[in-house]
Amino acid sequence: MLRHIWVTPKQFCELTKLSMDEMNSIADEYGFVTKEENGQLYLDLMDFGYVYKTVHMIKRVDLSKRYEPFTEDDLSA
């Protein structure tokens, strides 16, 4: 189960080692799940990690290669 970890933009930058400009660039490209509480913006760190890492993993897949489908042998343990 994916849980939310809400962090401020400053905390986000500290945890991910990104600058505010890099964070804003990523937000423009991928978006963030956000909430506002007592006038403070919070970003969902877990959503960012899942979406951002998944998108980059997919981008690394070489679509020019033909991948064979799974067979029954692959599925047997």
Secondary structure by P-SEA (a helix, b strand, c coil): ccccccccaaaaaaaacccaaaaaaaaaaccccccccccbbbbcaaaaaaaaaaaaaaaaccccbbbbccccccccc
